[in-house]
């Protein structure tokens, strides 16, 4: 059998003449049957350029080959009423929703997990850059970013390698590009030691008539590559790296991680917005995962014809790149547009004005194939849908893991609970300083939260709020959440709990929840137990969104987050977006005034399975997660909206990790206003003080209300369980009959943890 030695001259003609040539399909991540399928589709062996395209586009990261069979659950659970505000849904670069007054908002969350482990700074930075370009490609101006992050043990040396680089990458790219970082999460758990999760969310705004889609239509229309030049960084990149597990000794594959340039992207944003305003763009696609392979095949696949591209016209930073490397490169800050010939001169005039390099590299054809040439010779001739949208689909085996019965049976009931006020006080301080509940200021202070001047709320408040319309004050609130311990105990319930918490966090700001995006982080799909977790999580989200009446607009699946045969906890990160008609009415999470009445809304039960208390104090994970009550969440959100509209809420803070005790401490520390709790006995029927303080029952919110408006507030929340438990004021958190702790002592416990490890 002949072995190919010079792939740069492997033309379609040569491929047809050498059917038995040995090809490196396995090294490129393809399975034997996938390679055979490619040969069947195109009727011959692929050229090396075609093989490169199929390998990256059929990777798990790009093709969703193990997950898309389960996506039908989204459609089955999306009602016509849910679709009323949905302008663009699953399948495009990002979902788009109607927020009123002619405004549309697009938002999406994606993963850059594996590259960020290999090269923390650039992996995280280019994750931010990539999600921003997804938003740009919809025709929107990006207005804010968020970053849900998860790391291994705080004190592990590798966490101390990865975390500072990731945080610097997120902050460095976002700060330089000039976008506020308004929220996210920083979570620590040993399960992420070999597989940290770096998820990035971006939100953008546009007028409804300005929505753009990724399609190449109209024979004779020009295909233009613009932005940065193509380099050797990121060859294979996330498309390959995110499609295989890490081995115990480190990453199994180390293709070059992409290198970002936020200043180039800032210019690209403004250039794109000018192009949109001039109406010279017929179709547009960003270049992210799979680079030119993705952009050309997806644009052609979504259009009404074919496409011809002259690959040797692509501007290069590295002249030694071979054709297949150019197609696989994931170099950043690049876009591809389809432009009518009559608008080409104006397009080029705008890109010249912004000093953005733009090159016509091809045109739309009236055929049905994507044809790519190299110095006049054809090196790719394929049906574009077979590359972009008709890759393999796997209905992988799934099975409920055997360990779950024992795990669920090992509940928290046997764990020693504090019995005195002094013990409760000590455990409150322990939890407040624990890695997951401590102040994340060391991280978030590295991000600019207020650049552009439209941020109304940002971390550490429950949701980020950003103004969209400066005239009316209309804006959006966004929150991301997921407790992976809950998902480990029960992935269906855990996914719904993540949805419920993000929904509740948006509601506490005063916004009406409208839409969902998700980033589904799981282990290897080749493990039936992982696939069962995944299917259950998808089912939980789909059915939960149906019950809440808000659609999933899109998102991302990240598989192979495991080291050897040890997977991370299932981590379905949920982002919920809500609408505020006037962001000046938003509600923060901290007590602001002394003498205000403090209420607890919602029902408290003895629910400590998977809780932060069990995790921190006893290193225990077992039992069942808290009960989900989505109707209670919906009723609570409506009651909060009514109270916000009436102007009676001073603060609202959701109850989640750590329960009421942590919410009281955080609300007091936010603005330095203490609280006296004298109604703990009214929290939960028959509960002792410890359980009332640390239970993690859902659909609960802690609020403060001006004393002279308490009656008005109680009327506004009629039908919602509401108990008045205390009064704000002073410099302590005091729980009558149990303990008193000063805000100064709470602050030391809360703020010392991360600086003690990372300095500063």
MARSERO-440021 format. One record per residue (C-alpha): residue in three letters; x, y, z. Coordinates in pm, whole numbers, plus 50000, padded with zeros to 5 digits. Each point is the difference from the previous one (the first is absolute). Layout:
residues N
AlaXYZ;...
***
This chain:
residues 760
Unk500005000050000;Unk501315034549906;Unk500585024250287;Unk499345036849932;Unk503115021050062;Unk499125034349854;Unk496445009950092;Unk500315034249838;Unk499594984749653;Unk497214975650089;Unk497395011549750;Unk496574985349932;Unk501414986149675;Unk502854983650191;Unk497564985950259;Unk497934983849730;Unk503124984749846;Unk501424986250328;Unk497074983750182;Unk502234978150219;Unk502185027750137;Unk500434996250375;Unk498595029750190;Unk500385011750362;Unk496264999650079;Unk500524985250347;Unk502625026050093;Unk497455026849907;Unk497454985550242;Unk497774981549755;Unk498684964850058;Unk500364973049735;Unk496325000149912;Unk500015038049979;Unk502874999149752;Unk498164973749797;Unk496905022150006;Unk501965029549863;Unk501254978849712;Unk496444989049926;Unk498665035750006;Unk502525014049752;Unk500434967949797;Unk503774997350046;Unk502655004350264;Unk500145035550136;Unk502885023249927;Unk502015009850307;Unk498235033849996;Unk496594983149990;Unk501094976050272;Unk501055029550215;Unk496645017049950;Unk497964969350083;Unk502194991850301;Unk499455033650169;Unk496385004349896;Unk499104964550105;Unk501765003950333;Unk497844997750310;Unk500455036950070;Unk498755011449658;Unk497524973349890;Unk498214991250327;Unk499984964549867;Unk499384983950340;Unk497535026050125;Unk497845012149712;Unk497744969650009;Unk498795012550338;Unk499375035849884;Unk496544990149878;Unk498995004050364;Unk500405037749956;Unk497485001049716;Unk497584976050165;Unk499825022250307;Unk499895034249832;Unk496465013149965;Unk498685025949755;Unk499665024450289;Unk503684995250087;Unk500945007449638;Unk498205033749993;Unk503075019550117;Unk502534976749835;Unk501315016449683;Unk502914976149931;Unk500334966450169;Unk502264969750013;Unk502224994649696;Unk501365034949943;Unk503105015450157;Unk497895012850292;Unk496355002550097;Unk498125033049971;Unk496985011650201;Unk497675029849975;Unk500255021750314;Unk497535026749890;Unk500035035049849;Unk501544986049682;Unk503084987050182;Unk501434965249966;Unk502604983750221;Unk502254971049908;Unk501884979350257;Unk501854967250024;Unk502384980950226;Unk502784977149872;Unk502894979850138;Unk503755003849957;Unk500874974150262;Unk502764978849851;Unk502045028449844;Unk499865018650332;Unk501534970450182;Unk502824997349746;Unk500685037549978;Unk497935018450265;Unk500465036149890;Unk499484995949625;Unk497434972450042;Unk497805022450213;Unk500675031649799;Unk499104984149668;Unk496934984250160;Unk498805035250074;Unk500985011849652;Unk498214971249832;Unk496685005150175;Unk500165037449926;Unk500344992449627;Unk496984976850015;Unk498015029750128;Unk501515023449739;Unk499034975949722;Unk496325004050089;Unk500195037149917;Unk500205011550362;Unk502265022750198;Unk501454979650290;Unk499085017550326;Unk501194977050281;Unk501744967250082;Unk499814974850284;Unk502224970950098;Unk498884968550186;Unk503284984050119;Unk500734967550183;Unk503304988050140;Unk501394971350207;Unk501055001750362;Unk500955035650094;Unk503224988650167;Unk501194976849722;Unk503135012449818;Unk498374995549660;Unk497045021750101;Unk502535026650090;Unk501444996049649;Unk496705000849815;Unk497805024650190;Unk502185031449987;Unk500594995249629;Unk496334994449923;Unk498925030450202;Unk502685021449838;Unk498914987849656;Unk496315007350061;Unk500775034050147;Unk502745009049755;Unk497924993349690;Unk496745014750131;Unk501635030750153;Unk502055007849689;Unk497044995849770;Unk497945022650227;Unk497124977450108;Unk498724998150358;Unk500174966550175;Unk496735000250195;Unk499844965550160;Unk500814963249998;Unk501214974650254;Unk503214987450154;Unk499564964750137;Unk502564976150149;Unk499614962350014;Unk502504971549987;Unk498134985149702;Unk501355028249779;Unk503654994850095;Unk501024986549661;Unk497225017249807;Unk499305036050100;Unk496985015249828;Unk500285033849831;Unk496615010149863;Unk499475034349846;Unk496765018849936;Unk499405031049793;Unk496885020949949;Unk499435024649718;Unk497275024049896;Unk498595011449664;Unk496865012749839;Unk497824971349881;Unk500415009749634;Unk503794997250031;Unk500154962450067;Unk502504982149773;Unk500334962949927;Unk502784976649885;Unk499094991849641;Unk501555002649654;Unk497295006749744;Unk499925015649657;Unk502244986249726;Unk502795024449923;Unk500045015650347;Unk503525004350132;Unk501484981350296;Unk502245022850206;Unk502374990750279;Unk500755029850224;Unk501765007050326;Unk503254984750119;Unk502294979449781;Unk500004962050030;Unk502844985250201;Unk501194967050138;Unk498495006150345;Unk497034978250077;Unk500464974149724;Unk497564973350112;Unk499355022250302;Unk496824995850196;Unk498384978549730;Unk502504971950065;Unk501115007450356;Unk496445000650135;Unk499154966949837;Unk502144976350201;Unk500574992950365;Unk503165009550183;Unk502114971150118;Unk501124997850360;Unk503435013949915;Unk498665030849823;Unk498265009849678;Unk499944972449740;Unk500355025049718;Unk501595034150006;Unk499265018649678;Unk500945036650012;Unk497535020350202;Unk498695031049823;Unk501605033750076;Unk497695029750047;Unk500375037049921;Unk497185019350173;Unk500965033049838;Unk499604984649655;Unk496624986250107;Unk498875034050128;Unk500725015049659;Unk498274970349835;Unk496855006350207;Unk499775036249892;Unk500774990949639;Unk497224973649998;Unk497495024350147;Unk500805025249728;Unk499634972949736;Unk496594990550142;Unk498895036450014;Unk500955004149634;Unk497964968849907;Unk502854985449796;Unk500064965550165;Unk497774972349862;Unk501294972450229;Unk502644998150271;Unk501814974150209;Unk502715002650262;Unk503044977749985;Unk500304980650323;Unk500234962550049;Unk501114982949674;Unk500895033749845;Unk499595002549623;Unk498714964349984;Unk497035010650208;Unk499385034349848;Unk500034988849638;Unk498004968050047;Unk497395015250231;Unk499425030749785;Unk499674978549689;Unk497844974250177;Unk497595026650126;Unk499755016849659;Unk498234991649678;Unk502964989149788;Unk503644990750017;Unk503235018950057;Unk503405002349839;Unk503015011750206;Unk503595007049890;Unk501904989950312;Unk503315014649882;Unk498435034850024;Unk499604996850380;Unk502345025450168;Unk502504981350217;Unk502205008650295;Unk502044968749928;Unk500794994049634;Unk501074964150071;Unk496454988550085;Unk498744971649785;Unk496445000549860;Unk498564976150255;Unk501585020250281;Unk498415031949867;Unk496634982650001;Unk500474987050356;Unk501555031250154;Unk497915016250271;Unk501835033249997;Unk497905026450169;Unk498365033149904;Unk498824988549655;Unk496605002849831;Unk498584989049666;Unk497355019549812;Unk497914994349688;Unk499605032349801;Unk498165008949680;Unk502395011749727;Unk498315033949982;Unk500735005950368;Unk503584987449995;Unk501625034249956;Unk498095014550296;Unk500874969450210;Unk503695004649922;Unk499815037250067;Unk498684993350350;Unk502604973550081;Unk502735023249869;Unk498705027850224;Unk500414977250301;Unk503354986849873;Unk498584964849997;Unk501524977749735;Unk497324985649770;Unk500544976249709;Unk497594985449747;Unk500834963150007;Unk497074985649809;Unk496395002449893;Unk496644983150032;Unk499234976549710;Unk496834985549856;Unk501294964850064;Unk499574978450305;Unk503624993750101;Unk502645018350201;Unk503065001849774;Unk503365012450132;Unk503025004949782;Unk503695004650071;Unk501955018449730;Unk497424989849744;Unk499774963350098;Unk496904986350172;Unk500774986150345;Unk496444998950140;Unk496794990549818;Unk497324989350246;Unk496295004750077;Unk500135027150270;Unk497144985550205;Unk501944967550037;Unk502775019850168;Unk497975024750205;Unk496674984150085;Unk499824963649897;Unk502844985050196;Unk499674968050201;Unk497274996750259;Unk500544975950287;Unk497254985750217;Unk502494989850265;Unk499174974550268;Unk498845014850328;Unk499484984350341;Unk499295013250346;Unk503294996950192;Unk500154971850254;Unk501445022650269;Unk496905021950018;Unk497944977250224;Unk502674999950271;Unk500705037149953;Unk496355009550033;Unk499564977350301;Unk502915016750182;Unk498105031150102;Unk501055027950236;Unk497784987950282;Unk502884982650177;Unk502285030549988;Unk500665017350331;Unk498175033150017;Unk500865029150229;Unk497775001450306;Unk500985033050162;Unk500105035949885;Unk503775000950035;Unk500364969649773;Unk497645015149741;Unk501985032550011;Unk503294981649946;Unk498604980549706;Unk498595031749844;Unk503505015250004;Unk501474967949859;Unk497554999549713;Unk500285037149929;Unk503754996149952;Unk499824967349805;Unk501195000649637;Unk496534999449845;Unk498395025450235;Unk502865024050065;Unk500255033749829;Unk501054997049636;Unk501255035750002;Unk503574988449928;Unk498624987349668;Unk497335025549913;Unk502105030250092;Unk502184991049702;Unk497015005449771;Unk498595033749896;Unk496344997950095;Unk498945035149902;Unk501715009049672;Unk497525014349743;Unk497975014950287;Unk496914978249963;Unk500584975050281;Unk497245002550261;Unk500924969350206;Unk503034977050001;Unk501644974150223;Unk499694994550292;Unk496295007449943;Unk497864970349902;Unk499665010149634;Unk501805022849759;Unk497835027949862;Unk500925021149699;Unk498075027849829;Unk499194994949631;Unk498095031849913;Unk501445031550152;Unk496845020149925;Unk497424977550168;Unk502254981550243;Unk498904966249862;Unk502534973150079;Unk500714963850078;Unk501034979450301;Unk502074968349966;Unk501084973150245;Unk501864967249959;Unk499804971250247;Unk500614963250059;Unk500604979050311;Unk501764969449861;Unk499704980950327;Unk496245000849957;Unk500424987949640;Unk502274971850118;Unk497294988250240;Unk497245003449740;Unk500805015349660;Unk496345006549911;Unk499305018350325;Unk503445016050005;Unk499475015449656;Unk496615013450106;Unk501525014150318;Unk502595018449790;Unk497215013749782;Unk497965009650306;Unk502905018050169;Unk500925020449692;Unk496315008149947;Unk499685010850364;Unk503165021149990;Unk498675018949699;Unk496665004650178;Unk501675014650311;Unk501265028949785;Unk496435008149904;Unk500254986249646;Unk497494977449829;Unk501834968049890;Unk499734995749624;Unk502474974949852;Unk502694974050071;Unk503434990749867;Unk502034970750130;Unk503494985550001;Unk499834962750070;Unk503324987950144;Unk500304962150036;Unk502484971549988;Unk500554975749712;Unk496934992049788;Unk501474965649947;Unk499154992450365;Unk496354988350026;Unk499765015050347;Unk501055034349872;Unk497534997949712;Unk497234991650246;Unk500955030550206;Unk499985021149685;Unk496624987649877;Unk498465005250345;Unk501405035350021;Unk498685008849653;Unk496614985950096;Unk500015019650324;Unk500835032949828;Unk497524994849715;Unk497124991050228;Unk500965026850251;Unk500025026949730;Unk496594988049883;Unk498625002950353;Unk501495034850044;Unk498955011049651;Unk503435011749882;Unk501824985149698;Unk503524987049957;Unk501545022449732;Unk503254980749949;Unk503194991250176;Unk502874975649996;Unk500884964250090;Unk503434992450143;Unk500784962950027;Unk503184981350096;Unk500495019950319;Unk501734971850180;Unk503444987250082;Unk500474963549918;Unk496744983550106;Unk499145026150265;Unk497415025149880;Unk499075033450150;Unk496665003050174;Unk497345007349739;Unk500005037949970;Unk497125013949793;Unk500635037450034;Unk496805019649940;Unk499815036449899;Unk496665017850036;Unk499275034049846;Unk497225022650122;Unk498655034049899;Unk499645031950205;Unk497995028449851;Unk502065024350206;Unk503324989450149;Unk499845028550252;Unk497454978550187;Unk502354970150032;Unk500424984950346;Unk503394991550146;Unk500734971750242;Unk501305019450303;Unk498335017450292;Unk500245037849949;Unk498105016950282;Unk499664995050375;Unk496584993250147;Unk498664981049700;Unk497844969250041;Unk501614967549890;Unk497854972549847;Unk500664964749886;Unk497904989949701;Unk499394963349922;Unk499854967450193;Unk502924985450195;Unk500344962450048;Unk502694977250141;Unk502014997349676;Unk503754996250040;Unk500854973049743;Unk502835012749781;Unk500075032250203;Unk502975022750048;Unk499834992550373;Unk500374962649940;Unk502755006249745;Unk502085024150212;Unk499484987450353;Unk499814962649935;Unk501544995249651;Unk496804981049928;Unk498034995449680;Unk496934978050014;Unk496254998350031;Unk497625018949776;Unk500145036349890;Unk497335024950109;Unk496534997149855;Unk499275019749681;Unk496795020349990;Unk499965019749677;Unk496485012750054;Unk501165014750331;Unk502985015749819;Unk497685015349741;Unk497605013450265;Unk502945014250196;Unk501385017649692;Unk496615016049927;Unk499655011250362;Unk503465015649993;Unk499185018149676;Unk496825013750158;Unk501955012150304;Unk502685016049782;Unk497385017749787;Unk498425013150319;Unk503395012850112;Unk499864983150340;Unk503114977849983;Unk503285013150135;Unk501904967649937;Unk499464964249886;Unk502464971350034;Unk499314964449890;Unk500624971050236;Unk502174972549858;Unk503444987350111;Unk500235002550377;Unk496355009150046;Unk498605028150212;Unk503145003650213;Unk502205008649704;Unk497345022549845;Unk499765020150324;Unk503785003750018;Unk500395009749633;Unk497095024650008;Unk501515016450310;Unk503545001649862;Unk498935014649665;Unk499555035450137;Unk501074995950362;Unk496494999150150;Unk499404973250262;Unk496834981150092;Unk498264986450307;Unk497984968449944;Unk497304994850261;Unk497634978149800;Unk502074969349923;Unk497374978250168;Unk497605009549719;Unk502344985849732;Unk498784965249912;Unk497604979750203;Unk501714980550277;Unk503545008449888;Unk502805005750249;Unk502155031349973;Unk502834983249811;Unk497734985149732;Unk498075032449961;Unk503305018149940;Unk501854975449775;Unk497324981349804;Unk500305005149624;Unk496314997549913;Unk499245017849675;Unk497535027149889;Unk501085022450289;Unk501125036450011;Unk501125022850284;Unk498675035449962;Unk500085032850189;Unk497205025449994;Unk499675034750153;Unk498094995450326;Unk497285024649903;Unk499334980649681;Unk499874965250154;Unk496234997449972;Unk500145010649635;Unk502684973749937;Unk497984972550165;Unk497085008649771;Unk502284998649696;Unk501204964650084;Unk496624985950098;Unk499934962949925;Unk503744995350060;Unk501214985750333;Unk501485030850171;Unk501205003250360;Unk501445030750161;Unk503164988150172;Unk501895031250106;Unk501165035849962;Unk503055015349834;Unk502505021850184;Unk503104999650215;Unk503404984949934;Unk499204963850079;Unk498074970349875;Unk498014989250303;Unk497724969850015;Unk498015003450320;Unk500614972150246;Unk502824985449790;Unk503005022449926;Unk501335034349911;Unk502885005649762;Unk501415033549891;Unk500165010449638;Unk503735005650050;Unk500524963650094;Unk497764988449717;Unk501915021549753;Unk503384986150103;Unk498734964449959;Unk498345008349669;Unk502765019849830;Unk503214983250119;Unk499794966649817;Unk501085007349641;Unk502605027050082;Unk501574975750249;Unk500604975549713;Unk500695023149707;Unk501335030950177;Unk498815036149995;
***
